[in-house]
Amino acid sequence: MGLIQAALASGAGAISEQWKEYFYCDAIPANVIAVKGHKKVSGLSSNWGSDNIITDGSIIAVADGQCMVIVEQGKVVDICAEPGEFRYDSSTAPSVFTGNLGEAVKTIFAQIGKRFEFGGQPAQDQRIYYFNTKELVGNKYGTPNPVPFRVVDQRVPYDFDIRIKCFGEYSLKVTDPILFYTNVCGNFSEVYPVSQISDQLRTELLTSLAAALAKLPIDNGVRRYSDIALHTGELADALNEQLSNKWRDLRGIEIVSFGVSSVTAVPEDEAKIQSFQTAASYKDAVYADAQMKQSAAEALKDAANNAGGAMMGFANLNAAQASGASILQATGQAAAQQTAAVTPAPAAGNTWTCPTCGKVSDGNFCPVCGTKRPESNKWFCPTCGKENDGNFCTACGTKKPE
């Protein structure tokens, strides 16, 4: 009986392979690159044959954002990236519907070719895989060790390399499923998630990040590490260029977008930049003079609160002021010269002296303290410049202007 039951079971299996199948794929999750296709079988269906046999006339459904690949004996024999339903016919040439994947996929397929022909009969092993061709987002990256970055500011000036740490997310897309299947995933069982290759991709991306950062533009002689987030588009292009041999040409994937959530410099390099910026600010004599006076005021306050007594604090302050008197005098003189250089000289013959601060001016208000110009009957002759208080100039006889 065992042999008869085995023969009956074998016959039933052969009959079941003659049924036409309907292959489909549900929505592929965002964290999955590819899944194996299965025929649709309900509880009342009689089509319980092997999933690895595709009968002529079977229907294969392809949804938006998917690419279907037919594999015979481990080799890709057909591909379709256009949404719709397609009938399988093993006696015809491959259809190669690439959809929005581009003509490059046809070139790859032509190089591989349909390696197996079975005279219209199904192969021993046929499989259908669905690839996710949508943008795969949420891939995190971070530099465990600082990477070099050149900072430039010709106004300060400085131009040197610092070390930064960069964190964020990037998205990728499968642009050539044939390359990805052939060189990466092969005959996987059911699901190929992004996590299965994410560690390798992250390592390669971080290796190329320093070279991509070096290609960021220098705008008007300035490039700061804080401006990296403004150039994420250029970074994505530079990374694709750096990774093209490994990602696009070998695995059939590309970076779509590259986001930067935070960029920080190591503390010693940040302090170095700040010291340069502070030193550059003292090139302004007025600012330098104000800073010196502020420091002197803070020193007076600290002297009053000195733990050894105010007298000891003021004694130390006097010693410091004596040694820094020349510096204070120099910065004050430089500030006065700078102010004089940018303040226009008053017009001759029409000046007045402010009674509040003593500033000589020719306007209606003092430019230093804002005091209004006093009322006066005196006037200056427009011909000879003589000061007068009458209706005619006492030197040349010119009449007082109206």
SEDOKE-596118 format. One record per residue: x, y, z of N, C-alpha, C in turn. Coordinates in steps of 0.02 Angstrom, whole numbers, plus 50000, padded with zeros to 5 digits. Layout:
# SEDOKE-596118
XYZXYZXYZ ...
***
This chain:
# SEDOKE-596118
500414994050000500005000050000500435006350000 501005005850032501425011750035501655013849967 501815008749924502045010349857501485013349815 500875010949823500295013649786500155020749808 500135021949873500025028649899500565033349875 501165031149872501705035249848501615036849774 501385031749734501265032849663500695037649652 500155036849692499595041449687499795048549704 500195049049757500415055749776500845058849722 501265054549689501685057149635501255059449577 500725055649560500285057649505499925064049521 499685064649582499335070749601499795076749596 500435075849615500915081349610501025083449538 501065078449492501175080049422500575083849393 499965081849413499375085249388499345092349414 499535093249478499485099949507499945104849472 500495102549441500945107049408500665109749342 500105106949318499815109249256499355115249266 499175116749327498735122449340499125128949326 498775133949300499075140549291499075144149358 499595148249369499665151649433499545159149425 499425162249482499365169549485499865171949539 500415174849516500925177149562500825184549577 500925186349638500825193249659501285194749718 501295201149736501685203349794501325208949830 501225208049894500925213449934501405219349938 501195224749970501625230649978502265228650015 502835230749987503475229150017503635234450069 503795232450131503945237450183504555241750164 504605247650196505135252450179505825249950200 505845245150245506495242550268506685235950235 506355234350179506485228150143506665229750071 507195226650046507415227849977507065223149928 506985216749946506695211949899506335206449938 505835203449906505465197749934505365192549879 505255186449899505105181149851504365181149835 504195180549771503495180349751503185173649761 502535173549778502155167349789501515167549749 501295161649728500665161349693500085162049742 499545164749717498965165949758498575159549764 498495157049826498145150749839497655151849895 497015150449883496505151049935496355144149964 495905143950012495755137550044495415132649998 495025135049947494665130649902495055129249838 495655132049832496045131249771496315124249764 496355122049701496655115449686497375116049665 497625122149660498305123349635498785123449694 498995117449714499465116849770500145114249748 500345115749687500985113449661501555117449691 502155115949667502765119249692502775126649673 503035130849719503105137949705503665139149655 504105134349646504695135249603504585132549533 503955132249510503785130449442503275135549417 503405138549359502935143449329502655140249266 502005139149265501675135949208501555141149154 501625138949090501475143549034500755146049040 500665152449028500015155549034499865158349102 500305157349150500195160149217500225167749216 499885170849262499855178149267500315180449323 500705185649307501155188649357500975195949364 500805198049425500595204949438501185208949465 501255215049441501775219649463501455226149484 501595228549544501295234749570501785240649561 501525246649572501955252649570502495252049623 503095254449605503655254249652503955247449660 503805242749614504075236049617504405234249551 504875229749554505185226849495505195219349503 504915215649454504875208349457505435205349417 505765200349445506315196849412506155189349411 506205186149352506115178949346506805175749342 506895170649383507545167249388507445159849372 507845157249326507855150149310508535147249327 508535142249368509155138949387509675143849414 509435148949450509885153749480510105159449435 509855159749372510045164949325509435169149307 509525175749303508985180249285508825179249211 508185177949195507985176949126507475182049102 507175185849147506705190949126506605195949182 506395201949164506315207349213505745211849190 505365214449238504815218949223504745223949280 504775230449263504695235749313504105240249297 503655237849253503055241749235502455238749271 502045242949304501455240249340500945237249292 500645231849314500135228449273500155220949284 499765217249242499755209949244500045207349179 500475202149184500825199549126500745191949124 500665189049064500595181849056501275178849040 501445173549073502095170449064502055165449006 502545165648961502595161048905503335159348896 503525153348913504225151448912504505150548842 504055150348791504295149248723504485155648687 504345161348717504495167748686505145170648714 505395175848680505995179248703505835183348765 506325185048805506205189148864505895195848846 505435198248888505085204548875505495210548896 505825210248953506255215548979505885222248980 505365222649021505015229049033505375232549091 505785237549075506195240749127505835246449162 505275248949135504915254349168505345260449177 505355263149239505735269149254506455267749277 506675261449268507365259849288507875262449238 507665263749176508135266449127508405261149080 508725263549028508995259148977509605255149001 509925257449055510525253949079510365246749099 509755245549124509565238849144509545234249084 509295236749027509285232648966509995230748945 510455235348953511155233948936511435228348979 511295228749044511525223449090511205216849072 510555216949056510205210749040510485207748976 510655212048927510935209548864511615206148875 511995208748924512635205748939512555198848971 512035198149013511915191749047511565186849000 511035189148966510675185048918510255179648952 509805176848913509415171248938509815164948929 510085162248982510575156948979510255150048967 509625149248983509325142648980508695142648936 508645138048891508055137048850507835129748859 507195128748867506945122048878506405120148828 506415123248768505935121348716505225122248736 505075127448773504385128648794504195125048857 504625120848883504475117248944504765120949004 504455120649061504705124049120505375121149143 505785125249172506425122949199506305119149264 506835116249291506775112549352506655117149412 506925123149409506845127849465506725134849436 506135137449448505965144249426505705148149486 505945154149492505745158249549505595165349526 505175168649564505005175649551505185179749613 505555185049602505745189649656505485196649640 505255199949692505015206949685505505211549722 505745216549687506205221449716505845228049730 506015230949786505735237449806506125242949770 505815246449722506155251749686505975258649712 505625258949769505485265449800506095267749839 506075274049861506625276749901506625273649970 507185270749990507245267450055507545272450104 507135275150148507335280550192507505277950261 507775282650302507905281150373508535277250387 509015277350341509655273950353510125278650391 510255277050452510645281450495511395280450485 511775285850496512505285350494512785289950548 513395288850566513745292950615514485291250614 514895296350623515615295250622515865293450692 516035287050704516285285250770516935288750787 517345290150735517965293850743517925300250701 518225305750723518195312050685518515311250616 518225314850568518495314950500518775321950486 519285322550444519585329150431519125333450388 519155340050401518775344950361519165351450360 519235354250301519615360450292519155366450301 519315370750350518935376850361519335382750334 518985387450302519305393150271518905399350287 519255404750305518945411350313519485416450300 519495419150240520015423750220519955430550255 519405431850288519325438250323519665438150391 519765432150420520035432050488520795433450491 521245430350452521115424550408521355418050440 521055412350419521315405850437521145400950381 521555395950375521475390650325521845384550351 521485380050384521805374150413521285368550419 521525362550433521095356650440520905355650513 520265354050522520025352350588519715345350585 519495342750642519185336250645518465337150668 518005334150631517295334850647516965328050653 516395328050688515965322150692515295323950660 515045319550618514455320950578513945315350589 513305317150599512765312350610512165314250568 511775309250548511175310550508510885304250479 510505305050425510195299550390510275300450315 510245294950279510265295150207509755290250179 509555291250117509095286650083509425283950021 509245277850003509525274749944508975271649902 509155269449842508665266649796509005261349753 508645255849740508895250649696508745252849624 509275254349587509195256649518509305251149467 509605245549487509725239949442509635233349480 509025230749483508895224549521509305218549496 509475218449432509865212749406510545212549439 510885218349442511535218649475511475216849549 510955219349582510875217949653510765210449665 510345207349623510225200149631510855196249616 511195197949561511765194049539512355194649587 512475200649614513085201849653512985202249728 512355202549750512235203549822511795198049852 511165197849833510695193749871510635186549846 510665185349780510605178549753509935175349770 509925168749775509295165049788509135165249862 508925170949888508735171249959508065167749968 507915166050030507325161850043506665165650038 506565170750080505925174150081505995181750077 506405184650121506445191950127507175193950130 507355199450096508025202250101507955209350128 508055210350194507965217050224508565221550213 508465228050223509005232850216509535231550269 509325229250328509795228150383510325222950367 510185218650318510675213450301511295216150267 511235222150238511805225150204511975232150231 511585234650278511655241550302512335242850335 512595238050373513245239050406513795240050355 513785235950303514295236550250514235243150214 513615245150198513515251550164513735257350207 513585257150272513765262550317514525263250322 514875257650325515605257950329515905261050266 515655259050208515905261750146515735269150138 515135271050161514935278050157515385282450200 515525280350261515945284350305516665284650280 516885279350246517555279550217517595284850162 517055285850125517055290650070516835297650092 516605298350155516335304750176516865310250177 517475308750200517995313850203518155316550134 518185312150084518325314450015517745318549988 517125316750006516555320649983516525327450016 516715327850080516725334350115517245339050084 517795336250060518315340350031518095343649967 517565341249936517325344049873516795349449882 516615350949944516125356249956516425362949935 516025367449907516295373849880516495378549935 516955383049918517155388549962516805394849937 516305397249974515895402849953516195409449978 516395413649930516675420349946517245419849996 517675414849988518255414150031518105411450100 517495408650110517305406150176517025399050169 517235394550212516935387950218516975385750290 516405385250323516375383250393516055376450398 516215372750450515915366150459515175366750476 514965372550504514255373450520513835374350457 514145375550399513775376450336513685369950298 513915364250326513855357950290513125356250277 512685357750325511975356150316511665359950257 511985365350234511725369150177511915366050110 512345361050111512595358150049512475350550046 511895348350071511745341150071511665338450001 511405342549955511325340349886511995338949853 512475343549864513155342549837513485336449869 513335335349934513625329649968513375323049938 512715322649924512435316549895512755315149827 512845320349786513155319349720513885317149728 514235320349775514945318449785515015311349811 514555309249855514585302449882514425297349827 513935298949784513785294349729514375293649682 514735299249673515325298949630515875294749663 515965295549728516475291849763516305284349767 515655282849774515435275949784515185272549721 515255275749663514955273149602515215266249584 515865264949595516145258449577515855252849619 515745254249684515515249049729514755248649732 514425254149729513695254149739513325253849673 513415258649628513025258949567513235253549517 513885252849505514125248349453514165241049476 514225239849540514285233049566513635230449597 513295234749635512695232549671512045235349643 512085240449600511475243149570511075247449618 511395250949665511045255349711511385262149710 510995267349727511255274149729510975277849789 511325283049811511075287449864510605292549833 510005293249862509515298049837509585304649874 509615304449939509695310549979510155309150038 510465314550062510935314050118510785319650166 510555317850226510365322850275510865323250332 510965329350358511435330550413511035333250472 511035329650527510665331950586511105335950634 511755334250637512205338050681512925337250656 513305342750663514015342750647514375346350704 514865343150734515235346150789515985345150777 516365350150796517085349650793517345347150861 517915343950861518205341750924518365347950965 518335347651032518395353651074519025357751061 519595354451053520215358251043520215362050977 519925359150925519885362750861519385368450864 518835367450900518345372850909518665378750947 519065377150998519405382551035519905386050991 520225382450947520705385450901520365390450854 519785388650828519425393150784519205399350822 518945398550883518715404250922519285408850939 519875406150953520445410550968520645414650908 520605411750848520745415550787520235421050777 519605419550788519075424550779519135430150830 519315428450892519395433650944519985438150927 520545435150905521125439150887520975443750828 520575441250781520405445350723519965451250742 519545450350793519105455850814519505461650844 520105460250871520505465650900520845469950847 520775468050784521025472350731520645478950728 520035478850754519635484950761519865488450826 520195494350818520475497750876519945499950926 519365502150902518825504250947518585498350989 518495492550956518275486650993518805484551043 519445484751023519985482851068520015487351129 519925493951118519925498651173519345497351221 518765495851193518185494451235518295488151277 518605482951246518735476851282519235477951339 519745482151327520235483551379519905487151437 519465491851422519125495551475518645491051514 518315486451479517875481751513518285477251559 518865475051535519295470751576519525474551638 519685481051630519895485051688519335485751739 518705486651714518135487151759518025480651797 518105475051763518015468551796518575467451847 519175469951831519735469251878519595473251942 519305479251935519125483251994518615479552037 518135476352005517625472752042517935466752078 518385463152044518705457452076519165459652134 519485465552125519915468052179519515469652241 518915472352232518495473952289518275467752326 518205462152290517975455952320518555451252336 519175453752337519755449552348519735446452417 519875439852420519845436352484520375438652532 520925441352507521465443752551521355450852574 520785453752557520655460552577520685465252517 520265470352521520225474952464520885478452452 521265480052506521895483652497522385479452457 522425472852473522865468552436522645467952363 521985467552353521725467152285521895473352244 521815479252275521955485352238522715486152227 523115483652274523835483952263524035479752202 523745473852196523885469752137523615473052074 523035476252080522745479652022523185485351999 523465489252048523905494852030524535492351994 524795486652017525375483851984525215481751912 524625478751903524425476651836524315482751791 523995488051819523865493951779524525497351760 525005497251806525645500451791525995496951733 525955490151733526285486451679525895486951614 525225488051619524825488351557524625495251537 524915500451568524735507251552524885508851479 525455506551456525645507951386525155504751338 524905498751356524425495251312523775499151310 523535501351369522915505151370522975511751332 523555515051340523655521251305523685520151229 524015514651208524075513251137523395511651107 522995507651141522345505951114521885511951113 521935516351164521535522351164521715527051107 522365527851095522585532151039522365529250972 522425522750966522225519550903521475520250892 521085519650946520355520350939520175527450920 520535532450949520395539450932520565540850859 521125537950837521325538950767520825535750720 520585529750738520105526450695519445530250693 519235532850752518615536750753518695543150713 519275546350718519385552450680519405551050606 519655545150588519715543450517519035542450485 518555539750524517895538450496517405544050508 517585548950552517145554650566517355560550523 516935563250481517125568850438517265575050479 517775578750457517955584950492517415590250483 517285594250534516765599450528516975604750477 516475607550446516605612650395516895618850428 517405621750394517735627750421517255633650421 517295637750474516905643850478516215643050504 516005636850521515325636050546515315631250605 515845631350644515905626650700515665629850765 515515625350812515345627450879515585622150928 515705624250989515965619751040515405617751087 515325611151096514785608651139514925610651211 514455613851244514565615851314514555609951363 514335604051340514285598351384514925594151384 515155592151323515735587751318516335590951285 516255596951257516815600451227516965598451155 516545594151124516645592051055516515597851008 516965598750959516875603850908516485600850851 515955604350831515515601650779515255607250736 514955605350678514645610450635513915608850623 513635603750656512935602150648512505605550700 511875603550701511405606450749511395602750815 511705596750817511745592850878512445590050885 512675589350948513335586550960513345579150941 513835576950900513845569850880514055565150937 514305567850993514535563651048513995562751101 513715568351125513225567951180512525569951159 512445572651099511785574451075511515581151096 511935585251129511715591851151511545596251091 510995599851097510775604251042511235610351037 511345612350977511775618150965511465624450996 511835628351036511555634451067511375639751015 510855643551031510655649050987511175654750992 511345657850935511855663150935511725667750876 511895674350886511835679350832512455679750790 512975675950810513595676250773513525672450707 513885675150658513885671750593514565672550561 514725668150514515375668150482515295670450410 515715675150391515675678050323515815672550272 515375671550223515495666450171516055668350123 516285674950126516805677050080517495676350110 517585678850172518245678650202518285674450265 517705672050291517705667750350517735671450415 517705678050416517725682050477517095680950518 517195680350585516615679650629516335686550645 515685687350639515355693750649514725692950689 514475698550716513835698450750513375704050725 513605707650674513195712950645512885710650580 512625715650541512305713950478512795713850420 513415716550430513915716550378514575714250407 514985711050363515635708650384516085714550396 516415714550454516865720150471517525719950433 517655714250399518295713750362518215715550288 517675712650256517605713850184516955717150165 516515718350212515895721750199515335717650170 515435711050168514905706650141514305706750187 513695706950156513085707150195512935700350227 512665700450286512485694350322511985690250281 512115683650271511655679450232510975678950266 510465678450225509795677750252509725670850285 
***
